[in-house]
């Protein structure tokens, strides 16, 4: 996502995305990050698939796990 694209997001979406990216950069795997991000909603589901949930969230913003992980080293 470019800075120009980020500017097009509502403030709420931008803040939420920034928080998600911050969490993702703290963990080595999508599974770990997904567990942290979706822990409460996972308990309400019959089957938890945090990795797929996280992938779909990132994709909605034109991102993938590898791009997010590259932020760790900036």
Biotite code that builds the C-alpha atoms (Angstrom):
import biotite.structure as struc

atoms = struc.array([
    struc.Atom([0.000, 0.000, 0.000], chain_id="A", res_id=1, res_name="UNK", atom_name="CA", element="C"),
    struc.Atom([1.377, 3.353, -0.983], chain_id="A", res_id=2, res_name="UNK", atom_name="CA", element="C"),
    struc.Atom([1.184, 6.458, 1.222], chain_id="A", res_id=3, res_name="UNK", atom_name="CA", element="C"),
    struc.Atom([-1.304, 7.890, -1.279], chain_id="A", res_id=4, res_name="UNK", atom_name="CA", element="C"),
    struc.Atom([-3.544, 4.832, -0.878], chain_id="A", res_id=5, res_name="UNK", atom_name="CA", element="C"),
    struc.Atom([-3.286, 5.058, 2.904], chain_id="A", res_id=6, res_name="UNK", atom_name="CA", element="C"),
    struc.Atom([-4.434, 8.677, 2.734], chain_id="A", res_id=7, res_name="UNK", atom_name="CA", element="C"),
    struc.Atom([-7.618, 7.498, 0.996], chain_id="A", res_id=8, res_name="UNK", atom_name="CA", element="C"),
    struc.Atom([-8.611, 5.352, 3.990], chain_id="A", res_id=9, res_name="UNK", atom_name="CA", element="C"),
    struc.Atom([-10.983, 6.544, 6.665], chain_id="A", res_id=10, res_name="UNK", atom_name="CA", element="C"),
    struc.Atom([-9.182, 7.450, 9.871], chain_id="A", res_id=11, res_name="UNK", atom_name="CA", element="C"),
    struc.Atom([-10.703, 4.417, 11.622], chain_id="A", res_id=12, res_name="UNK", atom_name="CA", element="C"),
    struc.Atom([-9.538, 1.987, 8.908], chain_id="A", res_id=13, res_name="UNK", atom_name="CA", element="C"),
    struc.Atom([-6.073, 3.528, 8.866], chain_id="A", res_id=14, res_name="UNK", atom_name="CA", element="C"),
    struc.Atom([-5.733, 3.276, 12.653], chain_id="A", res_id=15, res_name="UNK", atom_name="CA", element="C"),
    struc.Atom([-6.950, -0.328, 12.648], chain_id="A", res_id=16, res_name="UNK", atom_name="CA", element="C"),
    struc.Atom([-4.595, -1.280, 9.805], chain_id="A", res_id=17, res_name="UNK", atom_name="CA", element="C"),
    struc.Atom([-1.641, 0.367, 11.564], chain_id="A", res_id=18, res_name="UNK", atom_name="CA", element="C"),
    struc.Atom([-2.415, -1.628, 14.696], chain_id="A", res_id=19, res_name="UNK", atom_name="CA", element="C"),
    struc.Atom([-2.694, -4.889, 12.731], chain_id="A", res_id=20, res_name="UNK", atom_name="CA", element="C"),
    struc.Atom([0.629, -4.205, 10.998], chain_id="A", res_id=21, res_name="UNK", atom_name="CA", element="C"),
    struc.Atom([2.280, -3.441, 14.335], chain_id="A", res_id=22, res_name="UNK", atom_name="CA", element="C"),
    struc.Atom([1.074, -6.773, 15.746], chain_id="A", res_id=23, res_name="UNK", atom_name="CA", element="C"),
    struc.Atom([2.124, -8.673, 12.622], chain_id="A", res_id=24, res_name="UNK", atom_name="CA", element="C"),
    struc.Atom([5.642, -7.256, 12.887], chain_id="A", res_id=25, res_name="UNK", atom_name="CA", element="C"),
    struc.Atom([5.948, -8.616, 16.433], chain_id="A", res_id=26, res_name="UNK", atom_name="CA", element="C"),
    struc.Atom([5.446, -12.237, 15.366], chain_id="A", res_id=27, res_name="UNK", atom_name="CA", element="C"),
    struc.Atom([7.351, -14.574, 13.059], chain_id="A", res_id=28, res_name="UNK", atom_name="CA", element="C"),
    struc.Atom([4.346, -16.427, 11.663], chain_id="A", res_id=29, res_name="UNK", atom_name="CA", element="C"),
    struc.Atom([0.851, -15.633, 10.436], chain_id="A", res_id=30, res_name="UNK", atom_name="CA", element="C"),
    struc.Atom([-0.494, -18.199, 12.880], chain_id="A", res_id=31, res_name="UNK", atom_name="CA", element="C"),
    struc.Atom([1.012, -16.417, 15.883], chain_id="A", res_id=32, res_name="UNK", atom_name="CA", element="C"),
    struc.Atom([-0.135, -12.994, 14.698], chain_id="A", res_id=33, res_name="UNK", atom_name="CA", element="C"),
    struc.Atom([-3.601, -14.315, 13.857], chain_id="A", res_id=34, res_name="UNK", atom_name="CA", element="C"),
    struc.Atom([-3.976, -15.880, 17.295], chain_id="A", res_id=35, res_name="UNK", atom_name="CA", element="C"),
    struc.Atom([-3.104, -12.559, 18.902], chain_id="A", res_id=36, res_name="UNK", atom_name="CA", element="C"),
    struc.Atom([-5.397, -10.532, 16.647], chain_id="A", res_id=37, res_name="UNK", atom_name="CA", element="C"),
    struc.Atom([-8.431, -12.821, 16.516], chain_id="A", res_id=38, res_name="UNK", atom_name="CA", element="C"),
    struc.Atom([-8.249, -14.639, 19.853], chain_id="A", res_id=39, res_name="UNK", atom_name="CA", element="C"),
    struc.Atom([-11.637, -13.499, 21.157], chain_id="A", res_id=40, res_name="UNK", atom_name="CA", element="C"),
    struc.Atom([-13.578, -14.163, 17.954], chain_id="A", res_id=41, res_name="UNK", atom_name="CA", element="C"),
    struc.Atom([-11.843, -17.538, 17.552], chain_id="A", res_id=42, res_name="UNK", atom_name="CA", element="C"),
    struc.Atom([-13.483, -18.804, 20.744], chain_id="A", res_id=43, res_name="UNK", atom_name="CA", element="C"),
    struc.Atom([-16.936, -18.183, 19.260], chain_id="A", res_id=44, res_name="UNK", atom_name="CA", element="C"),
    struc.Atom([-16.242, -20.248, 16.130], chain_id="A", res_id=45, res_name="UNK", atom_name="CA", element="C"),
    struc.Atom([-16.506, -23.982, 15.647], chain_id="A", res_id=46, res_name="UNK", atom_name="CA", element="C"),
    struc.Atom([-13.338, -23.971, 13.535], chain_id="A", res_id=47, res_name="UNK", atom_name="CA", element="C"),
    struc.Atom([-10.644, -21.374, 13.910], chain_id="A", res_id=48, res_name="UNK", atom_name="CA", element="C"),
    struc.Atom([-8.542, -20.397, 10.932], chain_id="A", res_id=49, res_name="UNK", atom_name="CA", element="C"),
    struc.Atom([-6.652, -17.326, 12.034], chain_id="A", res_id=50, res_name="UNK", atom_name="CA", element="C"),
    struc.Atom([-4.175, -17.525, 9.154], chain_id="A", res_id=51, res_name="UNK", atom_name="CA", element="C"),
    struc.Atom([-6.897, -17.351, 6.504], chain_id="A", res_id=52, res_name="UNK", atom_name="CA", element="C"),
    struc.Atom([-8.668, -14.580, 8.411], chain_id="A", res_id=53, res_name="UNK", atom_name="CA", element="C"),
    struc.Atom([-5.453, -12.545, 8.571], chain_id="A", res_id=54, res_name="UNK", atom_name="CA", element="C"),
    struc.Atom([-4.664, -13.181, 4.907], chain_id="A", res_id=55, res_name="UNK", atom_name="CA", element="C"),
    struc.Atom([-8.132, -11.954, 3.891], chain_id="A", res_id=56, res_name="UNK", atom_name="CA", element="C"),
    struc.Atom([-7.788, -8.859, 6.045], chain_id="A", res_id=57, res_name="UNK", atom_name="CA", element="C"),
    struc.Atom([-4.415, -7.969, 4.547], chain_id="A", res_id=58, res_name="UNK", atom_name="CA", element="C"),
    struc.Atom([-5.608, -8.696, 1.007], chain_id="A", res_id=59, res_name="UNK", atom_name="CA", element="C"),
    struc.Atom([-8.468, -6.232, 1.463], chain_id="A", res_id=60, res_name="UNK", atom_name="CA", element="C"),
    struc.Atom([-5.776, -3.557, 1.716], chain_id="A", res_id=61, res_name="UNK", atom_name="CA", element="C"),
    struc.Atom([-3.691, -4.954, -1.143], chain_id="A", res_id=62, res_name="UNK", atom_name="CA", element="C"),
    struc.Atom([-1.105, -6.456, 1.217], chain_id="A", res_id=63, res_name="UNK", atom_name="CA", element="C"),
    struc.Atom([0.321, -9.908, 1.877], chain_id="A", res_id=64, res_name="UNK", atom_name="CA", element="C"),
    struc.Atom([2.297, -11.460, 4.731], chain_id="A", res_id=65, res_name="UNK", atom_name="CA", element="C"),
    struc.Atom([5.663, -11.089, 2.998], chain_id="A", res_id=66, res_name="UNK", atom_name="CA", element="C"),
    struc.Atom([5.133, -7.361, 2.463], chain_id="A", res_id=67, res_name="UNK", atom_name="CA", element="C"),
    struc.Atom([4.139, -6.907, 6.085], chain_id="A", res_id=68, res_name="UNK", atom_name="CA", element="C"),
    struc.Atom([7.140, -8.860, 7.324], chain_id="A", res_id=69, res_name="UNK", atom_name="CA", element="C"),
    struc.Atom([9.450, -6.673, 5.237], chain_id="A", res_id=70, res_name="UNK", atom_name="CA", element="C"),
    struc.Atom([8.318, -3.754, 7.427], chain_id="A", res_id=71, res_name="UNK", atom_name="CA", element="C"),
    struc.Atom([10.065, -5.387, 10.389], chain_id="A", res_id=72, res_name="UNK", atom_name="CA", element="C"),
    struc.Atom([13.450, -4.469, 9.016], chain_id="A", res_id=73, res_name="UNK", atom_name="CA", element="C"),
    struc.Atom([12.845, -0.813, 8.207], chain_id="A", res_id=74, res_name="UNK", atom_name="CA", element="C"),
])
